[in-house]
Amino acid sequence: MKTIGYFLFSVFIIMGVGSVYAGPKLTKGNLAFLKGQKNISVEFDYSNVAVGKFKAEEDYIKKKTEEYNKKEPGRGDKWKESWYNDRPSRFEPKFLELFNENSDGLKAEKGGSAEYVMVVKTTYIDPGYNVGVSKKPAYANFKVEFFKANDRGNPLAEIIMLNVPGSQFGGFDFDTGTRISECYGKGAKDLARFIAKSVKK
């Protein structure tokens, strides 16, 4: 029994159970300005992202690209291309889809012309892993700032989301992009519900 207990404890640690996700937290301002709004423009910012143990995303990408190219020439270059392409092709559509499904009427549109703009800044990504016998969800941190479209001087409100988990039901999230896209989906769903609830107060 002790052996089984130790094994289960090890699995929990590997899967990252120690990471705590508390949901969206309003850290500046309030969301009253969104009351009655039907649309909001969305921008995505990846300008200062830490990945895993790397403070700079560029260092992580360089390491992974070199590792993959050593195993198979050209594989690392393809991986690097996918890493960047996943943003507009997978992460952002996932975010917009889940936000709009849970926003209670507030439609988010990338590059729209709404009165207010929501800037979604990705500040940290843990890609996680899935090797079949063990797995760890991806995790992402987001800082979401709200501005009046014609005044970007100071944010009207700021929301922080830490340790947003990303994994696919059924355990078929072997691809890094799949796990990370689930972080964006989870974050968007919870953010939309948080905004809808806050505006109704």
Backbone as a ProteinNet text record, in pm:
[ID]
protein_1_A
[PRIMARY]
MKTIGYFLFSVFIIMGVGSVYAGPKLTKGNLAFLKGQKNISVEFDYSNVAVGKFKAEEDYIKKKTEEYNKKEPGRGDKWKESWYNDRPSRFEPKFLELFNENSDGLKAEKGGSAEYVMVVKTTYIDPGYNVGVSKKPAYANFKVEFFKANDRGNPLAEIIMLNVPGSQFGGFDFDTGTRISECYGKGAKDLARFIAKSVKK
[TERTIARY]
82.5	0	86	197.6	286.3	342.5	374.8	430.6	329.8	201.8	96	74.9	76.3	57.3	166.9	290.3	403.3	392.7	347.6	333.5	230.1	115.3	10.6	56.7	129.8	182.2	276.5	361.1	456.2	384.3	275.7	198.1	138.6	84.9	27.1	131.2	250.8	357.5	393.1	406.9	442.6	339	210.7	102.8	84.1	166.9	162.3	46.4	0.2	-113.1	-81.1	50.2	87.9	61.3	41.1	14.1	-130.4	-149.5	-283.4	-338.1	-458.4	-527.1	-648.1	-650	-757.2	-859.2	-842	-934.4	-891.6	-966.8	-932.5	-936.9	-843.4	-839.2	-825.5	-919.5	-914.7	-811.7	-707.3	-597.9	-591.2	-674.1	-674.6	-807.4	-861.9	-983	-1107.6	-1205.5	-1328.9	-1380.3	-1481.3	-1530.1	-1664.1	-1701.6	-1831.4	-1846.2	-1736.9	-1743	-1791.2	-1789.6	-1834.3	-1985.1	-2051	-2195.5	-2265.3	-2344.9	-2416.9	-2339.2	-2210.8	-2129.6	-2162	-2169.2	-2197.7	-2073.5	-1971.2	-1848.4	-1725.4	-1618	-1489.6	-1379.5	-1285.1	-1172.9	-1070.1	-1000.1	-901	-766.4	-662	-525.5	-449.4	-357.5	-276.7	-131.6	-70.4	65.8	154.4	259.7	353.9	495.3	503.5	632.8	726.9	675	762	718.4	743.1	696.9	813.5	798.1	893.2	837	925.3	880.5	956.5	881.3	945.1	1044.6	1168	1273	1346.7	1305.4	1373.4	1300.4	1373	1314.2	1282.2	1360.1	1339	1291.9	1184.1	1128.9	1231.2	1310.7	1409.1	1508.2	1546	1641.2	1578.8	1453	1383.1	1372.6	1334.8	1319	1452.5	1557.6	1690.7	1731.5	1708.4	1747.1	1667.9	1536.9	1453.2	1482.3	1506.2	1535.6	1664.3	1767.8	1896.2	1882.4	1806.2	1787.7	1718.3	1611.4	1536.8	1616.4	1694	1773.7	1885.2	1936.2	2039.5	1982.5	1858	1793.5	1755.6	1712.6	1669.7	1683	1773.9	1795.5	1664.5	1640.4	1520.6	1402.3	1404.3	1291.2	1277.2	1388.6	1387	1332.2	1368.9	1321.5	1169.7	1118.5	973.8	902.6	965.4	907.1	899.8	1007.1	1010.9	901.6	883.4	780.5	641.5	620.1	491.1	467.6	573.5	561.8	501.2	549.2	497.1	362.2	346	221.8	101.7	127.4	18.4	-57.7	7.8	-57.5	-179.3	-160.9	-277.5	-368.5	-313.4	-393	-465	-415.1	-475.7	-512.4	-416	-439	-545.2	-528.2	-619.1	-761.7	-779.5	-915.7	-982.1	-903.5	-957.1	-1002.8	-922.6	-957.6	-1086.5	-1093.6	-1210.5	-1336.9	-1323.4	-1438.4	-1496	-1409.2	-1456	-1501.9	-1438.1	-1481.6	-1623.2	-1646.3	-1776.4	-1887.4	-1852.3	-1951.5	-1995.4	-1913.4	-1941.1	-1955.1	-1960.3	-1954.7	-2090	-2196.6	-2331.1	-2359.4	-2319.9	-2356	-2247.3	-2134	-2023.3	-1934.3	-1934.2	-1859.3	-1717.7	-1621.1	-1480.3	-1436.2	-1367.2	-1322.1	-1179.1	-1093.4	-955.5	-947.8	-883.9	-867.1	-995.4	-1093.8	-1220.7	-1212.5	-1325.5	-1330.4	-1422.4	-1426.9	-1513.3	-1459.8	-1541.8	-1503.5	-1393.2	-1390.5	-1291	-1207.8	-1083.6	-989	-942	-938.8	-887.5	-755.5	-646.8	-514.5	-478.1	-465.7	-434.2	-284.1	-214.8	-69.9	-34.7	34.5	83.9	217.8	228.6	351.9	435.5	370.5	444.3	374.3	454.4	401.5	487.7	423.2	487.2	423.2	497.5	437.3	383	429.5	387.6	441.1	388.1	429.3	328.1	333.4	253.3	332.6	385.9	465.5	394.5	264.6	187.8	176.4	290.9	289.4	278.9	313.1	298.6	274.3	210.5	180.7	174	191.8	180.1	108.2	0.8	-70.6	18.9	-16.6	48.2	-10.5	62.7	13.6	51.6	-33.7	-4.1	-49.8	24.5	-13.2	-52.3	-160.7	-207.4	-228.8	-197.1	-234.3	-323.4	-445.5	-542.9	-570.1	-541.5	-560.9	-670.3	-747	-857.4	-830.8	-851	-827	-946	-961.3	-1049.1	-972.4	-1037.4	-967.6	-885.8	-934.7	-864.1	-775.2	-751.8	-666.6	-594.1	-468.8	-389.7	-292.9	-313.2	-220.9	-218.4	-334.3	-343.1	-460.7	-440.9	-550.1	-664.8	-787	-904.9	-920.3	-872.8	-880.9	-774.4	-740.6	-640.3	-682.7	-673.2	-707	-588.2	-555.5	-445.6	-501.9	-447	-481.3	-351.4	-330.2	-207	-232.6	-138.9	-144.7	-271.4	-311.3	-427.9	-390.3	-456.5	-416.6	-465.9	-391.6	-430.7	-401.6	-505.4	-491.6	-620.4	-611.1	-726.2	-787.2	-918.9	-988.8	-958.1	-928.6	-899.3	-750.8	-667.9	-523.6	-456.7	-519	-460.6	-387	-347.8	-279.6	-128.5	-82.1	61.9	133.9	62.2	120.2	123.7	238	253.8	149.5	125.1	29.5	-111.1	-146.2	-279.1	-296.6	-196	-203.6	-209.7	-125	-121.1	-250.6	-305.9	-431	-543.6	-537.8	-638.2	-624.2	-503.2	-483.9	-559.1	-548.5	-617	-768.3	-814.3	-957.1	-1011.5	-941	-981.5	-978	-870.2	-857.7	-967.8	-1000.2	-1103.6	-1241	-1271.6	-1401.9	-1420.4	-1319.2	-1329.2	-1328.7	-1250	-1245.4	-1381.3	-1442	-1571.9	-1678.4	-1679.2	-1776.9	-1751.6	-1625	-1588.6	-1635.3	-1613.7	-1655.8	-1808.2	-1877	-2024.4	-2080.1	-2022.4	-2067.5	-2037.8	-1920.6	-1880.1	-1967.2	-2000.6	-2080.2	-2224	-2273.9	-2411.1	-2427.4	-2317	-2323.9	-2378.9
-120.6	0	125.6	119.7	236.2	265.8	156.3	172.6	238.9	195.4	252.2	398.9	428.4	566.1	657	609.2	688.6	711.9	607.3	619.4	726.2	722.4	820.7	961.6	976.6	1107.2	1159.2	1069.1	1107.5	1151.9	1080.7	1116.7	1254.9	1284.8	1417.1	1525.9	1503.6	1603.8	1623.4	1512	1519.2	1596.7	1578.3	1643.4	1789.2	1837.3	1978.6	2017.5	1924.2	1953.5	2066.4	2089.1	2193.3	2334.6	2349.6	2481	2519.7	2639.8	2682.3	2786.8	2762.5	2858.5	2909.9	3040	3098.4	3175	3177.8	3251.6	3396.2	3472.7	3613.5	3698.1	3792.2	3883.1	4027.1	4111.1	4252.2	4322.1	4376.3	4438.1	4590.1	4642.9	4787.9	4830.9	4942.4	5000	4916.3	4934.3	4855.8	4843.1	4759.2	4728	4792.8	4893.5	4959.5	5018.1	5058.3	5120.9	5023.5	4894	4795.6	4770	4827.5	4808.1	4867.7	4787.7	4832.9	4818.9	4783.5	4766.9	4633.4	4635.6	4515.5	4455.3	4539.9	4495.3	4546.7	4470.7	4514.5	4463.9	4551.1	4512.9	4437.3	4345.1	4265	4271.1	4289.1	4282.6	4182	4109	4010.3	4056.2	4048.9	4099.6	3986.2	3953	3847.5	3904.9	4032.3	4100.8	4069.1	4015.9	3990.9	3862.3	3750.1	3620.4	3538.2	3488.9	3393	3254	3158	3022.1	2921.1	2841.3	2740.6	2803	2756.7	2808.9	2927.4	2966.4	3074.2	3207	3306.4	3438.8	3503.8	3468.1	3523.6	3413.7	3438.3	3340.6	3304.3	3400.7	3376.7	3267.4	3263.7	3162.5	3022.9	3014.8	2886.3	2836.4	2924.8	2887.8	2844.1	2915.1	2880.5	2741.8	2711.7	2581.5	2468.4	2484.3	2379.9	2360.2	2469.8	2460.3	2382.3	2411.5	2342.2	2194.6	2164.6	2025.6	1943.5	1997.8	1925.7	1910.7	2013.5	2006.6	1903.5	1881.2	1780.3	1640.4	1622.1	1492	1464.5	1570.4	1557.3	1693.1	1705.4	1833.6	1893.2	2019	2088.2	2077.1	1978.7	1960.1	2078.9	2129.5	2243.1	2369.5	2389.7	2507.1	2501	2380.9	2364	2386.7	2336.8	2356	2505.8	2578.8	2722.8	2795.9	2758.8	2821	2794.1	2670.3	2634.3	2709.1	2727.8	2797.5	2936.8	3006.3	3140.8	3137.7	3044.1	3037	2994.9	2923.3	2878.9	2996.7	3108.7	3224.7	3270.4	3309.7	3355.3	3243	3122.4	3014	2927.9	2927.1	2839.1	2911.7	2981	3043	3152.7	3244.8	3359.3	3320.1	3235.2	3190.6	3117.8	3038.7	2966.8	3064.7	3166.2	3267.5	3338.5	3385.2	3460.2	3374.3	3250.5	3160.4	3138.7	3104	3074.7	3200.1	3313.5	3438.6	3471.5	3467.6	3505.5	3408.2	3283.8	3185	3206.2	3278	3292.3	3436	3531.8	3673.4	3739.6	3665.6	3719.8	3841.5	3831.7	3936.5	4033.8	4034.6	4123.6	4050.7	4099	4031	4085.5	3995.4	4032.4	4006.9	4104.1	4092.3	4143.5	4062.9	4103.8	4215.9	4325	4436.6	4508.7	4501.8	4568.5	4718.9	4785	4931	4974.5	4895.3	4924.8	5043	5091.8	5206.5	5171.3	5044.3	5000.3	4885.4	4877.5	4776	4691.3	4561.7	4467.8	4410.8	4437.5	4389.5	4268.9	4153.4	4029.2	4004.4	4024	4006.7	3870.3	3788.7	3662	3689.3	3661.1	3692.2	3568	3450.6	3327.7	3206.6	3112	2985.6	2870.3	2770.7	2642.7	2545	2498.7	2415.6	2281.5	2235.4	2105	1994	1872.7	1761.5	1647.9	1559.7	1437.4	1331.2	1236.1	1128	994.2	998.7	875.7	822.4	779.6	721.9	828.9	950.1	1061.3	1189.5	1284.6	1410.7	1523.9	1643.5	1763.9	1868.2	1928.2	2029.2	2149.1	2222.6	2351.1	2450.7	2557.6	2665.3	2797.5	2897.7	3029.4	3138.3	3248.3	3367.4	3477.3	3547.1	3655.4	3783.5	3895.5	4026.3	4091.2	4123.2	4179.2	4324.2	4415.4	4557.5	4612.5	4705.9	4766.4	4915.3	4961.2	5101.3	5157.1	5287	5353.6	5357.5	5326.5	5310.6	5432.2	5551.3	5673.5	5730.4	5648.5	5694.6	5574.7	5554.1	5441	5480.6	5597.1	5644.3	5557.6	5534.3	5454	5356.9	5233.3	5136.2	5172.6	5150.1	5174	5064.6	4945.7	4831.6	4730.1	4645.4	4542.7	4415.3	4304	4173.9	4080.7	4009.2	3913	3771.3	3680.7	3538.9	3459	3387.6	3312.6	3162.4	3088.5	2941.8	2888.5	2949.2	2899.4	2765.9	2656.9	2524.6	2497.7	2412.8	2374.9	2229	2149.8	2009.1	1966.3	1864.4	1820.2	1695.9	1694.1	1579.5	1454.5	1345.5	1220.1	1191.8	1294.2	1271.4	1268.8	1325.6	1322.4	1451.3	1527.3	1655.1	1636.7	1552.2	1527.6	1646.8	1724.7	1841	1961.1	2028.9	2145.8	2252.3	2279.2	2382.3	2351.5	2223.7	2183.9	2217.4	2184.8	2212.2	2362.9	2438	2582.6	2648.6	2602.9	2661.7	2641.7	2531.7	2508.3	2610	2658.3	2765.7	2890.6	2922.9	3040.8	3022.2	2901.4	2875.1	2885	2823.4	2827.5	2970.4	3041.4	3179.5	3268.2	3250.3	3331.6	3305	3179.6	3143.1	3204.3	3189.9	3242.5	3394.9	3454.5	3600.5	3655.9	3595.1	3640.9	3633.7	3525.4	3508.9	3608	3633.6	3729.5	3869.4	3907.3	4038.6	4050.6	3949.9	3952.6	3967	3895.7	3902.1	4038	4092.6	4221.9	4335.7	4330.6	4437.2	4438.5	4322.1	4312.3	4366.8	4383.8	4428.3	4571.5
0	0	0	76.7	80.7	-57.2	-129.8	-264.1	-357	-347.3	-430.6	-396.2	-266	-221.9	-272.1	-266.8	-314.3	-464.2	-537.8	-682.8	-718.5	-651.8	-678.5	-645.6	-535	-496.8	-604.2	-659	-763	-889.6	-923.1	-1041.5	-1026.4	-905.2	-880.8	-899.4	-850.9	-863.8	-1010.3	-1084.9	-1226.1	-1305.1	-1269.1	-1342.3	-1302.6	-1209.1	-1175.5	-1086.6	-1001.5	-915.3	-818.2	-794.2	-699.9	-750.5	-881.3	-938.4	-910.6	-858.3	-818.6	-914.9	-962.8	-1048.1	-972.2	-945.7	-864.4	-947.6	-1079.2	-1163.6	-1181.9	-1259.4	-1285.5	-1158.5	-1149.9	-1035.5	-1085.2	-1047.1	-1084.6	-997.7	-1059.1	-983.9	-1001	-1091.5	-1111.1	-1171.6	-1123.2	-1179.3	-1156.4	-1242.7	-1239.7	-1382.6	-1400.2	-1534.3	-1566.6	-1489.4	-1508.7	-1648.3	-1710.2	-1842.9	-1950.5	-1921.7	-2020.1	-2015.5	-1917.4	-1907.3	-2029.1	-2096	-2213.9	-2344	-2335.8	-2456.3	-2524.4	-2655	-2732.3	-2797.3	-2813.7	-2880.6	-2807	-2817.1	-2763.2	-2856.1	-2887.2	-2972.9	-2888.7	-2951.7	-2879.7	-2950.2	-2871.8	-2922.2	-2837.5	-2900.3	-2829.8	-2828.4	-2711.1	-2692	-2640.3	-2718.2	-2679	-2663.7	-2639	-2644.5	-2528.9	-2420.5	-2304.8	-2235.5	-2301.8	-2252.2	-2197.3	-2075.8	-2019.8	-2047.3	-2076.6	-2108.3	-2023.7	-1947.8	-1863.1	-1767.9	-1772.4	-1685.1	-1747.6	-1866.9	-1938.6	-1920.5	-1878	-1860.3	-1994.6	-2095.7	-2229.6	-2324.3	-2392	-2486.3	-2593.6	-2636.8	-2742.2	-2703.7	-2575.2	-2528.8	-2532.4	-2497.4	-2500.9	-2645.1	-2735.2	-2875.5	-2936	-2902.8	-2953.7	-2908.2	-2781.5	-2726	-2791.6	-2800.9	-2858.8	-3007.1	-3078.4	-3220.9	-3244.1	-3165.2	-3178.6	-3143	-3038.3	-2995.9	-3104	-3161	-3263.3	-3392.1	-3428.4	-3551.1	-3539.4	-3417.2	-3395.9	-3414.3	-3372.2	-3387.1	-3531.8	-3599.5	-3739.8	-3807.6	-3905	-3972.6	-4025.1	-3989.5	-4035.5	-3941.9	-3853.2	-3762	-3667.4	-3619.5	-3527.8	-3594.1	-3720.6	-3793	-3812	-3839.7	-3854.9	-3720.8	-3614	-3480.7	-3448	-3477.4	-3449.9	-3527.4	-3652.2	-3734.9	-3675.4	-3630.8	-3571.6	-3441.1	-3363.3	-3235.5	-3254.9	-3355.7	-3383	-3455.4	-3546.8	-3624.3	-3540.3	-3431.3	-3344.8	-3283.2	-3271.3	-3208.6	-3289.1	-3416.6	-3493	-3540.9	-3555	-3613.2	-3509.5	-3383.4	-3283.5	-3153.4	-3095.1	-2963.9	-2969.5	-3061.3	-3068.1	-3109.6	-3211.8	-3244.4	-3127.7	-3055	-2938.9	-2832.7	-2807.9	-2709.1	-2748	-2871.4	-2917.2	-2915.7	-2957.9	-2960.8	-2820.8	-2726	-2590.5	-2517.3	-2545.7	-2483.9	-2529.1	-2657.8	-2712.1	-2672.2	-2647.3	-2604.8	-2460.3	-2382.8	-2240	-2192.9	-2284.5	-2248.2	-2224.2	-2240.6	-2217.3	-2305.4	-2432.4	-2527.5	-2566.9	-2493.7	-2529.1	-2630.1	-2754.3	-2859.8	-2871.5	-2861.7	-2876.1	-3019.7	-3076.6	-3215.3	-3227	-3284.7	-3304	-3406.8	-3366.9	-3458.1	-3491.8	-3403.6	-3429.1	-3409	-3422.9	-3410.4	-3296.4	-3189.9	-3076.2	-2995.8	-2906.9	-2824.2	-2725.6	-2683.4	-2586.1	-2642	-2593.5	-2639.4	-2521.1	-2541.7	-2441.9	-2493.9	-2421.9	-2462.5	-2376.7	-2441.5	-2371.5	-2381.4	-2270.4	-2267.5	-2206.6	-2282.7	-2231.2	-2164.6	-2035.8	-1964.6	-1930.2	-1930.4	-1898.6	-1959.3	-2007.3	-2058.3	-2007.6	-1951.1	-1922.4	-2020.4	-2121.9	-2227.2	-2178	-2060.5	-2012.4	-2101.7	-2086.2	-2173.2	-2162.4	-2259.6	-2258	-2332.3	-2255.5	-2315.1	-2301.2	-2284.4	-2275.6	-2134	-2078.2	-1943	-1835.2	-1867.8	-1773.5	-1851.7	-1785.9	-1853	-1752	-1802.9	-1722	-1806.8	-1755.5	-1833.5	-1864.3	-1964.8	-1988.7	-1889.4	-1862.2	-1776.4	-1840.3	-1823.4	-1879	-1782.9	-1783.7	-1707.6	-1805.6	-1774	-1859.9	-1779.2	-1841.8	-1788.2	-1892.9	-1854.3	-1948.1	-1910.6	-2002	-1977.6	-2068.9	-2016.4	-2090.7	-2110.9	-2234.4	-2268.1	-2346.3	-2339.2	-2433.5	-2564.9	-2674.5	-2802.3	-2842.5	-2808.5	-2848.3	-2737.7	-2632.8	-2522.6	-2461.9	-2505.4	-2456.2	-2345.1	-2287	-2184.5	-2060.6	-2001.6	-1880	-1891.8	-1846.7	-1854.4	-1760.1	-1806.9	-1724.2	-1619.7	-1654.5	-1562.7	-1601.5	-1504.4	-1528.3	-1456.3	-1526.4	-1469.2	-1486.6	-1379.9	-1382.5	-1372.2	-1452.9	-1443	-1438.8	-1328.5	-1307.6	-1307.2	-1367	-1368.9	-1434.8	-1545.7	-1618.7	-1683.3	-1646.5	-1696.1	-1837.2	-1906.7	-2041.1	-2070	-2084	-2122.3	-2190.6	-2271.4	-2348.8	-2286.5	-2278	-2221	-2302.7	-2233.7	-2301.3	-2312.9	-2284.2	-2282.3	-2417.8	-2521.1	-2654.9	-2689.7	-2588.8	-2612.1	-2616.4	-2707.6	-2719.5	-2780.9	-2858.4	-2924.5	-2829.9	-2825.5	-2739.1	-2767	-2893.9	-2932.4	-2885.6	-2882.7	-2835.8	-2688.8	-2608.9	-2464.6	-2437.9	-2505.2	-2481.5	-2527.9	-2638.7	-2687.4	-2587	-2511.7	-2407.9	-2294	-2269.3	-2170.2	-2214.2	-2342.3	-2394.9	-2390.3	-2418	-2411.7	-2270.8	-2177.3	-2036.7	-1983.8	-2014.6	-1969.6	-2024.9	-2153.3	-2217.5	-2157.7	-2134.1	-2078	-1939.9	-1855.6	-1719.2	-1717.4	-1807.1	-1816	-1858.4	-1958.5	-2007.7	-1898.3	-1824.9	-1718.1	-1604.5	-1577.2	-1472.7	-1510.9	-1636.6	-1684	-1679.8	-1729.6	-1731	-1590.6	-1495.8	-1357	-1295.7	-1325.6	-1269.4	-1321.9	-1450.2	-1512.1	-1458.2	-1419.5	-1369.7	-1227.9	-1155.8	-1014.7	-1006.1
[MASK]
+++++++++++++++++++++++++++++++++++++++++++++++++++++++++++++++++++++++++++++++++++++++++++++++++++++++++++++++++++++++++++++++++++++++++++++++++++++++++++++++++++++++++++++++++++++++++++++++++++++++++

